């Protein structure tokens, strides 16, 4: 099963013996849009509500073999350089993944300040 967790500002993929946590930051902002779909629906419906406008279809959870897509969004001004960081944390427990994710979020926010 996979779902978006607002508390962690991340997508969690939960398996019986492990967890994967997907997250990221750009200019202090985390995930803006996310789409989590089973692989069968992905090919039939796709993740994009509008590819032209860059909008993902709202799909906050799925089970079975799933695929997750998320966006990190910000405005980039002319001659501005912006760094975005995305990560996947693989851990045995949700608690372990949350601790690592919180450390990453704090570290990245401290770097930006």
C-alpha positions as YAML, in Angstrom:
chain: A
units: angstrom
residues:
- id: 1
  name: UNK
  ca: [0.00, 0.00, 0.00]
- id: 2
  name: UNK
  ca: [1.16, 3.54, -0.70]
- id: 3
  name: UNK
  ca: [-0.29, 6.87, 0.46]
- id: 4
  name: UNK
  ca: [0.54, 10.53, 0.99]
- id: 5
  name: UNK
  ca: [1.18, 11.42, 4.65]
- id: 6
  name: UNK
  ca: [0.68, 15.15, 5.43]
- id: 7
  name: UNK
  ca: [2.43, 14.80, 8.80]
- id: 8
  name: UNK
  ca: [5.63, 13.60, 7.14]
- id: 9
  name: UNK
  ca: [5.09, 15.69, 3.99]
- id: 10
  name: UNK
  ca: [5.99, 12.50, 2.13]
- id: 11
  name: UNK
  ca: [4.67, 9.49, 0.24]
- id: 12
  name: UNK
  ca: [4.90, 6.20, 2.12]
- id: 13
  name: UNK
  ca: [5.12, 2.80, 0.42]
- id: 14
  name: UNK
  ca: [4.39, 0.21, 3.11]
- id: 15
  name: UNK
  ca: [5.30, -3.48, 2.71]
- id: 16
  name: UNK
  ca: [5.08, -6.27, 5.30]
- id: 17
  name: UNK
  ca: [8.78, -6.09, 6.30]
- id: 18
  name: UNK
  ca: [9.81, -2.57, 5.23]
- id: 19
  name: UNK
  ca: [8.80, 0.93, 4.27]
- id: 20
  name: UNK
  ca: [9.96, 3.40, 1.63]
- id: 21
  name: UNK
  ca: [9.43, 7.11, 2.25]
- id: 22
  name: UNK
  ca: [9.63, 9.52, -0.71]
- id: 23
  name: UNK
  ca: [10.14, 13.23, -0.11]
- id: 24
  name: UNK
  ca: [11.92, 16.34, -1.21]
- id: 25
  name: UNK
  ca: [12.36, 20.09, -0.88]
- id: 26
  name: UNK
  ca: [12.80, 23.09, -3.13]
- id: 27
  name: UNK
  ca: [13.17, 26.57, -1.61]
- id: 28
  name: UNK
  ca: [11.88, 25.20, 1.69]
- id: 29
  name: UNK
  ca: [8.68, 23.78, 0.12]
- id: 30
  name: UNK
  ca: [7.94, 20.08, 0.07]
- id: 31
  name: UNK
  ca: [5.72, 18.00, -2.19]
- id: 32
  name: UNK
  ca: [3.09, 20.11, -4.00]
- id: 33
  name: UNK
  ca: [1.19, 17.54, -6.07]
- id: 34
  name: UNK
  ca: [1.19, 13.76, -5.91]
- id: 35
  name: UNK
  ca: [-0.39, 10.85, -7.74]
- id: 36
  name: UNK
  ca: [-0.27, 7.30, -6.43]
- id: 37
  name: UNK
  ca: [-1.76, 4.64, -8.68]
- id: 38
  name: UNK
  ca: [-1.73, 0.91, -9.14]
- id: 39
  name: UNK
  ca: [0.33, -0.10, -12.15]
- id: 40
  name: UNK
  ca: [-2.78, -1.28, -14.05]
- id: 41
  name: UNK
  ca: [-4.53, 2.10, -13.65]
- id: 42
  name: UNK
  ca: [-1.34, 3.97, -14.47]
- id: 43
  name: UNK
  ca: [-1.36, 2.80, -18.07]
- id: 44
  name: UNK
  ca: [-5.12, 3.14, -18.50]
- id: 45
  name: UNK
  ca: [-5.69, 6.46, -16.75]
- id: 46
  name: UNK
  ca: [-2.19, 7.90, -16.39]
- id: 47
  name: UNK
  ca: [-1.01, 10.21, -13.63]
- id: 48
  name: UNK
  ca: [-1.51, 13.45, -15.49]
- id: 49
  name: UNK
  ca: [-4.76, 15.36, -15.29]
- id: 50
  name: UNK
  ca: [-3.22, 17.75, -17.81]
- id: 51
  name: UNK
  ca: [0.23, 17.11, -19.23]
- id: 52
  name: UNK
  ca: [0.14, 20.49, -21.00]
- id: 53
  name: UNK
  ca: [-0.54, 22.36, -17.73]
- id: 54
  name: UNK
  ca: [1.64, 20.07, -15.59]
- id: 55
  name: UNK
  ca: [-1.23, 18.94, -13.36]
- id: 56
  name: UNK
  ca: [-1.26, 15.52, -11.73]
- id: 57
  name: UNK
  ca: [-4.51, 13.63, -11.22]
- id: 58
  name: UNK
  ca: [-5.51, 13.55, -7.54]
- id: 59
  name: UNK
  ca: [-4.95, 10.01, -6.34]
- id: 60
  name: UNK
  ca: [-3.76, 9.93, -2.69]
- id: 61
  name: UNK
  ca: [-3.46, 6.16, -2.18]
- id: 62
  name: UNK
  ca: [-3.30, 2.79, -3.90]
- id: 63
  name: UNK
  ca: [-2.51, -0.82, -3.05]
- id: 64
  name: UNK
  ca: [-0.75, -3.68, -4.79]
- id: 65
  name: UNK
  ca: [1.98, -2.82, -7.27]
- id: 66
  name: UNK
  ca: [1.97, 0.97, -7.21]
- id: 67
  name: UNK
  ca: [3.74, 3.87, -8.84]
- id: 68
  name: UNK
  ca: [4.13, 7.30, -7.24]
- id: 69
  name: UNK
  ca: [4.77, 10.62, -8.95]
- id: 70
  name: UNK
  ca: [5.17, 13.93, -7.14]
- id: 71
  name: UNK
  ca: [6.13, 17.50, -7.91]
- id: 72
  name: UNK
  ca: [8.36, 20.01, -6.19]
- id: 73
  name: UNK
  ca: [7.23, 23.44, -7.35]
- id: 74
  name: UNK
  ca: [8.67, 26.93, -7.11]
- id: 75
  name: UNK
  ca: [9.11, 30.06, -9.15]
- id: 76
  name: UNK
  ca: [12.53, 30.48, -10.75]
- id: 77
  name: UNK
  ca: [13.40, 34.06, -11.62]
- id: 78
  name: UNK
  ca: [15.63, 35.03, -14.56]
- id: 79
  name: UNK
  ca: [19.32, 34.42, -13.78]
- id: 80
  name: UNK
  ca: [18.35, 32.62, -10.56]
- id: 81
  name: UNK
  ca: [19.80, 29.23, -9.68]
- id: 82
  name: UNK
  ca: [17.58, 26.93, -7.61]
- id: 83
  name: UNK
  ca: [18.47, 23.59, -6.09]
- id: 84
  name: UNK
  ca: [15.89, 20.89, -5.46]
- id: 85
  name: UNK
  ca: [16.55, 17.74, -3.48]
- id: 86
  name: UNK
  ca: [14.48, 14.55, -3.59]
- id: 87
  name: UNK
  ca: [15.04, 11.37, -1.61]
- id: 88
  name: UNK
  ca: [13.86, 7.84, -0.99]
- id: 89
  name: UNK
  ca: [14.39, 6.43, 2.48]
- id: 90
  name: UNK
  ca: [14.19, 2.66, 2.85]
- id: 91
  name: UNK
  ca: [13.78, 1.42, 6.42]
- id: 92
  name: UNK
  ca: [12.44, -1.51, 8.39]
- id: 93
  name: UNK
  ca: [9.92, 0.59, 10.36]
- id: 94
  name: UNK
  ca: [7.85, 3.72, 9.85]
- id: 95
  name: UNK
  ca: [9.40, 5.26, 12.96]
- id: 96
  name: UNK
  ca: [12.94, 4.82, 11.59]
- id: 97
  name: UNK
  ca: [11.94, 6.32, 8.24]
- id: 98
  name: UNK
  ca: [10.23, 9.28, 9.98]
- id: 99
  name: UNK
  ca: [13.35, 10.06, 12.05]
- id: 100
  name: UNK
  ca: [15.58, 10.07, 8.96]
- id: 101
  name: UNK
  ca: [13.04, 12.15, 7.01]
- id: 102
  name: UNK
  ca: [12.77, 14.72, 9.82]
- id: 103
  name: UNK
  ca: [16.56, 14.97, 9.98]
- id: 104
  name: UNK
  ca: [16.73, 15.54, 6.23]
- id: 105
  name: UNK
  ca: [14.00, 18.21, 6.35]
- id: 106
  name: UNK
  ca: [15.76, 20.04, 9.20]
- id: 107
  name: UNK
  ca: [19.16, 19.82, 7.52]
- id: 108
  name: UNK
  ca: [17.83, 21.13, 4.21]
- id: 109
  name: UNK
  ca: [15.94, 23.98, 5.89]
- id: 110
  name: UNK
  ca: [19.06, 24.95, 7.87]
- id: 111
  name: UNK
  ca: [21.13, 24.99, 4.67]
- id: 112
  name: UNK
  ca: [18.59, 27.30, 3.02]
- id: 113
  name: UNK
  ca: [18.55, 29.75, 5.98]
...
